[in-house]
Amino acid sequence: MGNLSSFVKRIRDVMRNDSGINGDAQRIEQITWMLFLKVYDAKEKDWEIGEKNYLSIIPEELKWANWAHDDKTGNAMTGEELLNFINNKLFPTLKNLQISPDTPIKKSIVRTTFEDANQYMKDGVLLRQVINIIDDLDFGDYEESHAFGEIYESILKELQSAGSAGEFYTPRAVTEFMAKMIKPQIGEMCADFACGTGGFLTSWLNEIQKNVKTAKDKEMINESIYGIEKKQFPYMLCITNMLLHDIDVPRVYHDNSLLKDVLDYTDDDKFDVILMNPPYGGNEKNDVKSHFPDDLASSETADLFMSVIMYRLKDKGRAAVILPDGFLFGTDNAKVNIKKKLLSEFNLHTIIRLPHSVFAPYTSITTNILFFDKTKPTNEVWFYRLDMPEGYKNFSKTKPMKVEHFNEVIDWWDDRKEINIEGFDKSKKYSVDEIANRNYDIDLCGYPHEEEEILEPKDLIEQYQEKRASLNAKIDKVIEEISNLLGIKV
């Protein structure tokens, strides 16, 4: 077990000397495909025992145990021979494995995992050293396998500070809080349509695990997740993450959730629970917007995902979704229409305002968690402002948000009271009429005495654009009202 804690460090030390690896994101991507093959090898051993005539999709000589394992007899491939084998045999074969619609998911994931994977290392001797470190892990040993889940989490965490790759990682404290408040039940299915590395799915699994009483329950948990991720790298991390969590058939697809007409979804495409942190800040092209009704066709990625969520939530279903401040204060047409739909067809019962820097260093934009269900139209919405914990000025890589920082919300949740501190609302409920009178600007219970927020240029431009669109919408509304009074057609 001792070697586990230094696992990431040992690999990093070896890779530093390889000229092919450029930066953290490449290093993590390199580790990931090897880890996937190692974990898959351990899984296949289980499947061979449990299934009669189990047949692997991976050709015999390409199985991890047959080329990566070093039995210390001096026969293990290394140097140029190893590089040649991986670059010219392993990768081309796994990228082009024959799969059909009938191929079981647990087999087809090998090809989808390798489709866009990369082998960056250029030194075959260093590559052999890395493979040996990974091969030393024993996934057959329950304790070690379980402990590795924690290590994997730390690898994913590292991504957060590896430039743009951080967009796929929602802090663990946030996903755990959301999964806890959504109260998973055995037999329900949870979806995330931009699942990144699988943080929400993992938190859902950890939370629902508490309800397991029988072998049948355990089986149902295995089938309780559904994910879509459009980028190859996080998709690969997610699949490995699910295998590590004993999901033998990960229903996670390498696809783009925004490329299907939302009106085409049937009841079979709907889910009991949706937990998500949709990508935001992206601007989608017109061909993506064409998959949405005109009144909901925003160019903002998070808005479009919000529509997908509304069209894919079952009757009586529940959702918890992270959205940026721009969604709350935005009053341009598409945002107003999305909020109208949300309030008239769903019960938006709670909005938690999160403190700034929860997602640092990836984005400095402030975010919120919206909790809603498809039980009835909204009558009132509770807002709760979660303040920065005592002793924190900002969250950072070394001082991230912790699960216990949500304790005050959890205490308030079942016994809600309005809270006002020094003349500023920390918690308050608003009727749907009050919200409509504000033209659906739901930027309420915000942060008082906000110090001048210093945003990254990209985030700053994005916030200006959101505010400008809202301002334009307000001006249009006023001009329309004045024109109506004067009897002028606009």
Contacts in CASP RR format, 6 or more apart in sequence:
PFRMAT RR
TARGET T0000
AUTHOR 0000-0000-0000
METHOD contacts of the structure
MODEL  1
MGNLSSFVKRIRDVMRNDSGINGDAQRIEQITWMLFLKVYDAKEKDWEIG
EKNYLSIIPEELKWANWAHDDKTGNAMTGEELLNFINNKLFPTLKNLQIS
PDTPIKKSIVRTTFEDANQYMKDGVLLRQVINIIDDLDFGDYEESHAFGE
IYESILKELQSAGSAGEFYTPRAVTEFMAKMIKPQIGEMCADFACGTGGF
LTSWLNEIQKNVKTAKDKEMINESIYGIEKKQFPYMLCITNMLLHDIDVP
RVYHDNSLLKDVLDYTDDDKFDVILMNPPYGGNEKNDVKSHFPDDLASSE
TADLFMSVIMYRLKDKGRAAVILPDGFLFGTDNAKVNIKKKLLSEFNLHT
IIRLPHSVFAPYTSITTNILFFDKTKPTNEVWFYRLDMPEGYKNFSKTKP
MKVEHFNEVIDWWDDRKEINIEGFDKSKKYSVDEIANRNYDIDLCGYPHE
EEEILEPKDLIEQYQEKRASLNAKIDKVIEEISNLLGIKV
1 143 0 8 1.000
1 144 0 8 1.000
1 147 0 8 1.000
3 10 0 8 1.000
3 136 0 8 1.000
4 137 0 8 1.000
4 144 0 8 1.000
4 147 0 8 1.000
4 148 0 8 1.000
4 151 0 8 1.000
7 133 0 8 1.000
7 137 0 8 1.000
7 151 0 8 1.000
8 151 0 8 1.000
8 154 0 8 1.000
8 155 0 8 1.000
8 158 0 8 1.000
10 133 0 8 1.000
11 27 0 8 1.000
11 31 0 8 1.000
11 130 0 8 1.000
11 133 0 8 1.000
11 134 0 8 1.000
12 27 0 8 1.000
14 126 0 8 1.000
14 129 0 8 1.000
14 130 0 8 1.000
14 133 0 8 1.000
15 21 0 8 1.000
15 27 0 8 1.000
15 30 0 8 1.000
15 121 0 8 1.000
15 126 0 8 1.000
15 130 0 8 1.000
17 123 0 8 1.000
17 126 0 8 1.000
18 120 0 8 1.000
18 121 0 8 1.000
18 122 0 8 1.000
18 123 0 8 1.000
18 126 0 8 1.000
18 127 0 8 1.000
19 122 0 8 1.000
19 123 0 8 1.000
20 26 0 8 1.000
20 120 0 8 1.000
20 121 0 8 1.000
20 122 0 8 1.000
20 123 0 8 1.000
21 27 0 8 1.000
21 30 0 8 1.000
21 120 0 8 1.000
21 121 0 8 1.000
22 120 0 8 1.000
23 162 0 8 1.000
24 158 0 8 1.000
24 159 0 8 1.000
24 161 0 8 1.000
24 162 0 8 1.000
24 163 0 8 1.000
24 165 0 8 1.000
25 159 0 8 1.000
25 162 0 8 1.000
25 163 0 8 1.000
25 164 0 8 1.000
25 165 0 8 1.000
25 233 0 8 1.000
26 118 0 8 1.000
26 120 0 8 1.000
28 155 0 8 1.000
28 158 0 8 1.000
28 159 0 8 1.000
28 162 0 8 1.000
28 165 0 8 1.000
29 117 0 8 1.000
29 118 0 8 1.000
29 120 0 8 1.000
29 233 0 8 1.000
29 236 0 8 1.000
30 118 0 8 1.000
30 119 0 8 1.000
30 120 0 8 1.000
30 121 0 8 1.000
30 130 0 8 1.000
31 130 0 8 1.000
31 134 0 8 1.000
31 155 0 8 1.000
32 117 0 8 1.000
32 155 0 8 1.000
32 233 0 8 1.000
32 236 0 8 1.000
32 237 0 8 1.000
32 240 0 8 1.000
33 113 0 8 1.000
33 114 0 8 1.000
33 117 0 8 1.000
33 118 0 8 1.000
33 119 0 8 1.000
33 236 0 8 1.000
34 68 0 8 1.000
34 130 0 8 1.000
34 131 0 8 1.000
34 134 0 8 1.000
35 134 0 8 1.000
35 152 0 8 1.000
35 240 0 8 1.000
36 113 0 8 1.000
36 236 0 8 1.000
36 239 0 8 1.000
36 240 0 8 1.000
36 243 0 8 1.000
37 64 0 8 1.000
37 68 0 8 1.000
38 64 0 8 1.000
38 68 0 8 1.000
38 134 0 8 1.000
38 135 0 8 1.000
38 137 0 8 1.000
38 139 0 8 1.000
39 139 0 8 1.000
39 240 0 8 1.000
39 243 0 8 1.000
39 244 0 8 1.000
40 58 0 8 1.000
40 64 0 8 1.000
40 110 0 8 1.000
40 243 0 8 1.000
41 63 0 8 1.000
41 64 0 8 1.000
41 65 0 8 1.000
42 139 0 8 1.000
42 140 0 8 1.000
42 145 0 8 1.000
43 106 0 8 1.000
43 243 0 8 1.000
43 248 0 8 1.000
44 54 0 8 1.000
44 56 0 8 1.000
44 58 0 8 1.000
44 63 0 8 1.000
45 140 0 8 1.000
46 248 0 8 1.000
47 54 0 8 1.000
47 106 0 8 1.000
47 248 0 8 1.000
48 54 0 8 1.000
56 63 0 8 1.000
56 107 0 8 1.000
57 97 0 8 1.000
57 99 0 8 1.000
57 103 0 8 1.000
57 107 0 8 1.000
57 108 0 8 1.000
57 110 0 8 1.000
57 111 0 8 1.000
58 94 0 8 1.000
58 97 0 8 1.000
58 110 0 8 1.000
59 93 0 8 1.000
60 66 0 8 1.000
61 67 0 8 1.000
62 89 0 8 1.000
62 90 0 8 1.000
62 93 0 8 1.000
62 94 0 8 1.000
64 135 0 8 1.000
67 77 0 8 1.000
67 85 0 8 1.000
67 90 0 8 1.000
68 131 0 8 1.000
68 134 0 8 1.000
68 135 0 8 1.000
69 76 0 8 1.000
69 135 0 8 1.000
70 76 0 8 1.000
70 128 0 8 1.000
70 131 0 8 1.000
70 132 0 8 1.000
70 135 0 8 1.000
76 128 0 8 1.000
77 85 0 8 1.000
77 128 0 8 1.000
78 124 0 8 1.000
78 125 0 8 1.000
78 127 0 8 1.000
78 128 0 8 1.000
79 123 0 8 1.000
79 124 0 8 1.000
79 125 0 8 1.000
79 127 0 8 1.000
79 128 0 8 1.000
80 124 0 8 1.000
82 124 0 8 1.000
82 127 0 8 1.000
82 128 0 8 1.000
82 131 0 8 1.000
83 121 0 8 1.000
83 122 0 8 1.000
83 124 0 8 1.000
83 127 0 8 1.000
86 119 0 8 1.000
86 127 0 8 1.000
87 119 0 8 1.000
91 114 0 8 1.000
91 117 0 8 1.000
91 119 0 8 1.000
94 110 0 8 1.000
94 111 0 8 1.000
94 114 0 8 1.000
95 111 0 8 1.000
95 114 0 8 1.000
95 115 0 8 1.000
95 117 0 8 1.000
96 111 0 8 1.000
97 110 0 8 1.000
97 111 0 8 1.000
99 107 0 8 1.000
99 108 0 8 1.000
99 111 0 8 1.000
104 249 0 8 1.000
105 249 0 8 1.000
105 250 0 8 1.000
105 251 0 8 1.000
106 248 0 8 1.000
106 249 0 8 1.000
106 250 0 8 1.000
109 239 0 8 1.000
109 250 0 8 1.000
109 252 0 8 1.000
112 235 0 8 1.000
112 239 0 8 1.000
112 253 0 8 1.000
112 254 0 8 1.000
113 235 0 8 1.000
113 236 0 8 1.000
113 239 0 8 1.000
113 240 0 8 1.000
115 232 0 8 1.000
115 254 0 8 1.000
116 232 0 8 1.000
116 233 0 8 1.000
117 232 0 8 1.000
117 236 0 8 1.000
121 127 0 8 1.000
121 130 0 8 1.000
137 144 0 8 1.000
137 148 0 8 1.000
138 144 0 8 1.000
138 145 0 8 1.000
139 145 0 8 1.000
139 148 0 8 1.000
145 244 0 8 1.000
148 244 0 8 1.000
149 244 0 8 1.000
149 245 0 8 1.000
152 240 0 8 1.000
152 241 0 8 1.000
152 244 0 8 1.000
153 172 0 8 1.000
156 169 0 8 1.000
156 197 0 8 1.000
156 199 0 8 1.000
156 237 0 8 1.000
156 241 0 8 1.000
157 169 0 8 1.000
157 172 0 8 1.000
157 400 0 8 1.000
159 165 0 8 1.000
159 166 0 8 1.000
159 168 0 8 1.000
159 169 0 8 1.000
159 197 0 8 1.000
159 237 0 8 1.000
160 166 0 8 1.000
160 169 0 8 1.000
160 171 0 8 1.000
160 361 0 8 1.000
160 362 0 8 1.000
160 397 0 8 1.000
161 361 0 8 1.000
161 397 0 8 1.000
163 361 0 8 1.000
163 362 0 8 1.000
164 362 0 8 1.000
165 233 0 8 1.000
165 234 0 8 1.000
166 362 0 8 1.000
167 279 0 8 1.000
167 362 0 8 1.000
167 363 0 8 1.000
168 196 0 8 1.000
168 197 0 8 1.000
168 229 0 8 1.000
168 231 0 8 1.000
168 233 0 8 1.000
168 234 0 8 1.000
168 237 0 8 1.000
169 196 0 8 1.000
169 197 0 8 1.000
169 199 0 8 1.000
169 362 0 8 1.000
170 199 0 8 1.000
170 200 0 8 1.000
170 277 0 8 1.000
170 322 0 8 1.000
170 359 0 8 1.000
171 358 0 8 1.000
171 359 0 8 1.000
171 400 0 8 1.000
171 401 0 8 1.000
172 199 0 8 1.000
172 203 0 8 1.000
172 403 0 8 1.000
173 400 0 8 1.000
173 401 0 8 1.000
173 402 0 8 1.000
173 403 0 8 1.000
173 405 0 8 1.000
173 406 0 8 1.000
174 277 0 8 1.000
174 322 0 8 1.000
174 354 0 8 1.000
174 358 0 8 1.000
174 369 0 8 1.000
174 401 0 8 1.000
175 199 0 8 1.000
175 200 0 8 1.000
175 202 0 8 1.000
175 203 0 8 1.000
175 275 0 8 1.000
176 203 0 8 1.000
176 206 0 8 1.000
176 207 0 8 1.000
176 403 0 8 1.000
177 369 0 8 1.000
177 403 0 8 1.000
177 406 0 8 1.000
177 409 0 8 1.000
177 410 0 8 1.000
178 200 0 8 1.000
178 203 0 8 1.000
178 275 0 8 1.000
178 320 0 8 1.000
178 322 0 8 1.000
178 369 0 8 1.000
179 200 0 8 1.000
179 203 0 8 1.000
179 204 0 8 1.000
179 206 0 8 1.000
179 207 0 8 1.000
179 275 0 8 1.000
180 207 0 8 1.000
180 410 0 8 1.000
181 320 0 8 1.000
181 371 0 8 1.000
181 410 0 8 1.000
181 413 0 8 1.000
182 204 0 8 1.000
182 207 0 8 1.000
182 273 0 8 1.000
182 275 0 8 1.000
182 318 0 8 1.000
182 320 0 8 1.000
182 371 0 8 1.000
184 190 0 8 1.000
184 204 0 8 1.000
184 207 0 8 1.000
184 208 0 8 1.000
184 211 0 8 1.000
184 224 0 8 1.000
184 273 0 8 1.000
185 208 0 8 1.000
185 211 0 8 1.000
185 272 0 8 1.000
186 208 0 8 1.000
186 211 0 8 1.000
186 212 0 8 1.000
186 217 0 8 1.000
186 220 0 8 1.000
186 221 0 8 1.000
186 224 0 8 1.000
187 220 0 8 1.000
187 224 0 8 1.000
187 272 0 8 1.000
188 208 0 8 1.000
188 224 0 8 1.000
188 272 0 8 1.000
188 273 0 8 1.000
189 223 0 8 1.000
189 224 0 8 1.000
189 225 0 8 1.000
189 226 0 8 1.000
189 271 0 8 1.000
189 272 0 8 1.000
189 273 0 8 1.000
190 200 0 8 1.000
190 201 0 8 1.000
190 204 0 8 1.000
190 224 0 8 1.000
190 225 0 8 1.000
190 226 0 8 1.000
190 271 0 8 1.000
190 272 0 8 1.000
190 273 0 8 1.000
190 274 0 8 1.000
190 275 0 8 1.000
191 225 0 8 1.000
191 226 0 8 1.000
191 227 0 8 1.000
191 271 0 8 1.000
191 273 0 8 1.000
191 274 0 8 1.000
191 275 0 8 1.000
191 312 0 8 1.000
192 198 0 8 1.000
192 200 0 8 1.000
192 201 0 8 1.000
192 226 0 8 1.000
192 227 0 8 1.000
192 228 0 8 1.000
192 274 0 8 1.000
192 275 0 8 1.000
192 276 0 8 1.000
193 227 0 8 1.000
193 228 0 8 1.000
193 257 0 8 1.000
193 274 0 8 1.000
193 276 0 8 1.000
193 278 0 8 1.000
193 305 0 8 1.000
193 308 0 8 1.000
193 309 0 8 1.000
193 312 0 8 1.000
194 228 0 8 1.000
194 229 0 8 1.000
194 230 0 8 1.000
194 257 0 8 1.000
194 276 0 8 1.000
194 277 0 8 1.000
194 278 0 8 1.000
194 279 0 8 1.000
194 305 0 8 1.000
195 201 0 8 1.000
195 227 0 8 1.000
195 228 0 8 1.000
195 229 0 8 1.000
195 234 0 8 1.000
195 238 0 8 1.000
195 252 0 8 1.000
196 229 0 8 1.000
196 231 0 8 1.000
196 234 0 8 1.000
196 235 0 8 1.000
196 237 0 8 1.000
196 238 0 8 1.000
197 234 0 8 1.000
197 237 0 8 1.000
197 238 0 8 1.000
197 241 0 8 1.000
198 227 0 8 1.000
198 234 0 8 1.000
198 237 0 8 1.000
198 238 0 8 1.000
198 241 0 8 1.000
198 242 0 8 1.000
198 252 0 8 1.000
199 241 0 8 1.000
200 275 0 8 1.000
200 276 0 8 1.000
200 277 0 8 1.000
201 225 0 8 1.000
201 227 0 8 1.000
201 238 0 8 1.000
201 241 0 8 1.000
201 242 0 8 1.000
201 252 0 8 1.000
201 275 0 8 1.000
202 241 0 8 1.000
202 245 0 8 1.000
203 275 0 8 1.000
204 224 0 8 1.000
204 225 0 8 1.000
204 273 0 8 1.000
204 275 0 8 1.000
205 221 0 8 1.000
205 224 0 8 1.000
205 225 0 8 1.000
205 245 0 8 1.000
205 247 0 8 1.000
208 221 0 8 1.000
208 224 0 8 1.000
209 221 0 8 1.000
211 217 0 8 1.000
212 218 0 8 1.000
212 221 0 8 1.000
222 246 0 8 1.000
222 247 0 8 1.000
222 248 0 8 1.000
222 249 0 8 1.000
223 249 0 8 1.000
223 251 0 8 1.000
225 242 0 8 1.000
225 247 0 8 1.000
225 250 0 8 1.000
225 251 0 8 1.000
225 252 0 8 1.000
226 251 0 8 1.000
226 252 0 8 1.000
226 271 0 8 1.000
227 238 0 8 1.000
227 251 0 8 1.000
227 252 0 8 1.000
227 253 0 8 1.000
228 252 0 8 1.000
228 253 0 8 1.000
228 255 0 8 1.000
228 256 0 8 1.000
228 257 0 8 1.000
229 235 0 8 1.000
229 238 0 8 1.000
229 252 0 8 1.000
229 253 0 8 1.000
229 254 0 8 1.000
229 255 0 8 1.000
230 254 0 8 1.000
230 255 0 8 1.000
230 256 0 8 1.000
230 257 0 8 1.000
232 254 0 8 1.000
235 252 0 8 1.000
235 254 0 8 1.000
238 250 0 8 1.000
238 252 0 8 1.000
239 250 0 8 1.000
239 252 0 8 1.000
242 250 0 8 1.000
242 252 0 8 1.000
243 250 0 8 1.000
257 305 0 8 1.000
257 308 0 8 1.000
258 284 0 8 1.000
258 288 0 8 1.000
258 291 0 8 1.000
258 301 0 8 1.000
258 304 0 8 1.000
258 305 0 8 1.000
258 308 0 8 1.000
259 288 0 8 1.000
259 291 0 8 1.000
260 291 0 8 1.000
261 291 0 8 1.000
261 292 0 8 1.000
262 291 0 8 1.000
262 292 0 8 1.000
262 293 0 8 1.000
262 296 0 8 1.000
262 307 0 8 1.000
262 308 0 8 1.000
262 311 0 8 1.000
263 293 0 8 1.000
263 311 0 8 1.000
265 311 0 8 1.000
265 312 0 8 1.000
267 314 0 8 1.000
269 312 0 8 1.000
270 312 0 8 1.000
270 313 0 8 1.000
270 314 0 8 1.000
271 312 0 8 1.000
271 313 0 8 1.000
271 314 0 8 1.000
271 317 0 8 1.000
272 314 0 8 1.000
272 316 0 8 1.000
272 317 0 8 1.000
272 318 0 8 1.000
273 317 0 8 1.000
273 318 0 8 1.000
273 319 0 8 1.000
274 309 0 8 1.000
274 312 0 8 1.000
274 313 0 8 1.000
274 318 0 8 1.000
274 319 0 8 1.000
274 320 0 8 1.000
274 321 0 8 1.000
275 319 0 8 1.000
275 320 0 8 1.000
275 321 0 8 1.000
276 305 0 8 1.000
276 309 0 8 1.000
276 319 0 8 1.000
276 320 0 8 1.000
276 321 0 8 1.000
276 322 0 8 1.000
277 321 0 8 1.000
277 322 0 8 1.000
278 301 0 8 1.000
278 302 0 8 1.000
278 305 0 8 1.000
278 306 0 8 1.000
278 309 0 8 1.000
278 321 0 8 1.000
278 322 0 8 1.000
278 323 0 8 1.000
279 301 0 8 1.000
279 302 0 8 1.000
279 305 0 8 1.000
280 300 0 8 1.000
280 301 0 8 1.000
280 302 0 8 1.000
280 323 0 8 1.000
280 324 0 8 1.000
280 365 0 8 1.000
281 300 0 8 1.000
281 301 0 8 1.000
281 302 0 8 1.000
281 324 0 8 1.000
281 462 0 8 1.000
282 300 0 8 1.000
282 301 0 8 1.000
283 299 0 8 1.000
283 300 0 8 1.000
283 301 0 8 1.000
284 299 0 8 1.000
284 300 0 8 1.000
284 301 0 8 1.000
284 304 0 8 1.000
288 304 0 8 1.000
289 297 0 8 1.000
289 298 0 8 1.000
289 299 0 8 1.000
289 304 0 8 1.000
290 297 0 8 1.000
292 298 0 8 1.000
292 304 0 8 1.000
292 307 0 8 1.000
295 333 0 8 1.000
295 334 0 8 1.000
295 337 0 8 1.000
296 303 0 8 1.000
296 304 0 8 1.000
296 307 0 8 1.000
296 334 0 8 1.000
296 337 0 8 1.000
296 338 0 8 1.000
296 341 0 8 1.000
297 304 0 8 1.000
297 334 0 8 1.000
298 304 0 8 1.000
298 332 0 8 1.000
298 334 0 8 1.000
298 335 0 8 1.000
298 338 0 8 1.000
300 334 0 8 1.000
300 335 0 8 1.000
300 466 0 8 1.000
302 323 0 8 1.000
302 324 0 8 1.000
302 327 0 8 1.000
303 327 0 8 1.000
303 334 0 8 1.000
303 335 0 8 1.000
303 338 0 8 1.000
306 321 0 8 1.000
306 323 0 8 1.000
306 327 0 8 1.000
306 338 0 8 1.000
306 342 0 8 1.000
307 338 0 8 1.000
307 341 0 8 1.000
309 319 0 8 1.000
309 321 0 8 1.000
310 338 0 8 1.000
310 341 0 8 1.000
310 342 0 8 1.000
310 345 0 8 1.000
310 346 0 8 1.000
313 319 0 8 1.000
313 346 0 8 1.000
313 374 0 8 1.000
314 374 0 8 1.000
315 374 0 8 1.000
316 373 0 8 1.000
316 374 0 8 1.000
316 375 0 8 1.000
317 373 0 8 1.000
317 374 0 8 1.000
317 375 0 8 1.000
318 371 0 8 1.000
318 372 0 8 1.000
318 373 0 8 1.000
318 374 0 8 1.000
319 370 0 8 1.000
319 371 0 8 1.000
319 372 0 8 1.000
319 373 0 8 1.000
320 369 0 8 1.000
320 370 0 8 1.000
320 371 0 8 1.000
321 369 0 8 1.000
321 370 0 8 1.000
321 372 0 8 1.000
322 354 0 8 1.000
322 367 0 8 1.000
322 368 0 8 1.000
322 369 0 8 1.000
322 370 0 8 1.000
323 367 0 8 1.000
323 368 0 8 1.000
323 370 0 8 1.000
324 365 0 8 1.000
324 366 0 8 1.000
324 367 0 8 1.000
324 368 0 8 1.000
325 365 0 8 1.000
325 366 0 8 1.000
325 367 0 8 1.000
325 368 0 8 1.000
325 443 0 8 1.000
325 463 0 8 1.000
325 466 0 8 1.000
326 335 0 8 1.000
326 463 0 8 1.000
326 466 0 8 1.000
326 470 0 8 1.000
327 335 0 8 1.000
327 368 0 8 1.000
328 351 0 8 1.000
328 368 0 8 1.000
328 441 0 8 1.000
328 442 0 8 1.000
328 443 0 8 1.000
328 444 0 8 1.000
329 441 0 8 1.000
329 442 0 8 1.000
329 443 0 8 1.000
329 466 0 8 1.000
329 467 0 8 1.000
329 470 0 8 1.000
330 336 0 8 1.000
330 440 0 8 1.000
330 441 0 8 1.000
330 466 0 8 1.000
330 469 0 8 1.000
330 470 0 8 1.000
330 473 0 8 1.000
331 439 0 8 1.000
331 440 0 8 1.000
331 441 0 8 1.000
331 470 0 8 1.000
331 473 0 8 1.000
331 474 0 8 1.000
332 469 0 8 1.000
332 470 0 8 1.000
332 472 0 8 1.000
332 473 0 8 1.000
333 473 0 8 1.000
335 440 0 8 1.000
335 469 0 8 1.000
335 470 0 8 1.000
336 439 0 8 1.000
336 440 0 8 1.000
336 473 0 8 1.000
339 435 0 8 1.000
339 440 0 8 1.000
339 442 0 8 1.000
340 440 0 8 1.000
342 348 0 8 1.000
342 372 0 8 1.000
342 378 0 8 1.000
343 377 0 8 1.000
343 378 0 8 1.000
343 381 0 8 1.000
343 432 0 8 1.000
343 435 0 8 1.000
343 440 0 8 1.000
344 377 0 8 1.000
344 378 0 8 1.000
345 374 0 8 1.000
345 377 0 8 1.000
346 372 0 8 1.000
346 373 0 8 1.000
346 374 0 8 1.000
346 377 0 8 1.000
346 378 0 8 1.000
347 372 0 8 1.000
347 373 0 8 1.000
347 374 0 8 1.000
347 375 0 8 1.000
347 376 0 8 1.000
347 377 0 8 1.000
347 378 0 8 1.000
347 379 0 8 1.000
348 370 0 8 1.000
348 371 0 8 1.000
348 372 0 8 1.000
348 378 0 8 1.000
348 381 0 8 1.000
349 371 0 8 1.000
349 372 0 8 1.000
349 373 0 8 1.000
349 378 0 8 1.000
349 380 0 8 1.000
349 381 0 8 1.000
349 382 0 8 1.000
350 369 0 8 1.000
350 370 0 8 1.000
350 371 0 8 1.000
350 381 0 8 1.000
350 382 0 8 1.000
350 383 0 8 1.000
350 384 0 8 1.000
350 413 0 8 1.000
351 368 0 8 1.000
351 369 0 8 1.000
351 370 0 8 1.000
351 371 0 8 1.000
351 381 0 8 1.000
351 382 0 8 1.000
351 383 0 8 1.000
351 384 0 8 1.000
351 442 0 8 1.000
351 444 0 8 1.000
352 368 0 8 1.000
352 369 0 8 1.000
352 371 0 8 1.000
352 384 0 8 1.000
352 386 0 8 1.000
352 409 0 8 1.000
353 366 0 8 1.000
353 368 0 8 1.000
353 383 0 8 1.000
353 384 0 8 1.000
353 385 0 8 1.000
353 386 0 8 1.000
353 445 0 8 1.000
353 446 0 8 1.000
353 447 0 8 1.000
354 366 0 8 1.000
354 367 0 8 1.000
354 368 0 8 1.000
354 369 0 8 1.000
354 386 0 8 1.000
355 366 0 8 1.000
355 386 0 8 1.000
355 387 0 8 1.000
355 388 0 8 1.000
355 395 0 8 1.000
355 401 0 8 1.000
355 447 0 8 1.000
356 364 0 8 1.000
356 366 0 8 1.000
356 388 0 8 1.000
356 394 0 8 1.000
356 447 0 8 1.000
356 453 0 8 1.000
357 364 0 8 1.000
357 394 0 8 1.000
357 395 0 8 1.000
357 396 0 8 1.000
358 367 0 8 1.000
358 395 0 8 1.000
358 401 0 8 1.000
359 365 0 8 1.000
359 367 0 8 1.000
360 394 0 8 1.000
360 395 0 8 1.000
360 396 0 8 1.000
360 397 0 8 1.000
361 396 0 8 1.000
361 397 0 8 1.000
363 456 0 8 1.000
363 459 0 8 1.000
364 453 0 8 1.000
364 454 0 8 1.000
364 455 0 8 1.000
364 456 0 8 1.000
364 459 0 8 1.000
365 455 0 8 1.000
365 459 0 8 1.000
365 462 0 8 1.000
365 463 0 8 1.000
366 447 0 8 1.000
366 453 0 8 1.000
372 378 0 8 1.000
377 432 0 8 1.000
378 432 0 8 1.000
379 431 0 8 1.000
379 432 0 8 1.000
380 429 0 8 1.000
380 430 0 8 1.000
380 431 0 8 1.000
380 432 0 8 1.000
381 429 0 8 1.000
381 430 0 8 1.000
381 432 0 8 1.000
381 435 0 8 1.000
381 442 0 8 1.000
382 416 0 8 1.000
382 427 0 8 1.000
382 428 0 8 1.000
382 429 0 8 1.000
383 425 0 8 1.000
383 427 0 8 1.000
383 428 0 8 1.000
383 429 0 8 1.000
383 430 0 8 1.000
383 442 0 8 1.000
383 444 0 8 1.000
383 445 0 8 1.000
383 446 0 8 1.000
384 409 0 8 1.000
384 412 0 8 1.000
384 426 0 8 1.000
384 427 0 8 1.000
384 445 0 8 1.000
385 425 0 8 1.000
385 426 0 8 1.000
385 427 0 8 1.000
385 445 0 8 1.000
385 446 0 8 1.000
385 447 0 8 1.000
386 405 0 8 1.000
386 406 0 8 1.000
386 408 0 8 1.000
386 409 0 8 1.000
387 426 0 8 1.000
387 447 0 8 1.000
388 394 0 8 1.000
389 405 0 8 1.000
392 399 0 8 1.000
395 401 0 8 1.000
412 419 0 8 1.000
412 427 0 8 1.000
416 427 0 8 1.000
416 429 0 8 1.000
417 427 0 8 1.000
418 425 0 8 1.000
418 427 0 8 1.000
418 428 0 8 1.000
418 429 0 8 1.000
419 425 0 8 1.000
419 426 0 8 1.000
419 427 0 8 1.000
419 428 0 8 1.000
420 426 0 8 1.000
420 428 0 8 1.000
422 448 0 8 1.000
424 446 0 8 1.000
424 448 0 8 1.000
425 444 0 8 1.000
425 445 0 8 1.000
425 446 0 8 1.000
426 445 0 8 1.000
427 445 0 8 1.000
428 444 0 8 1.000
428 445 0 8 1.000
430 442 0 8 1.000
430 444 0 8 1.000
435 442 0 8 1.000
439 473 0 8 1.000
439 474 0 8 1.000
439 477 0 8 1.000
441 470 0 8 1.000
455 463 0 8 1.000
479 490 0 8 1.000
480 490 0 8 1.000
483 489 0 8 1.000
483 490 0 8 1.000
END
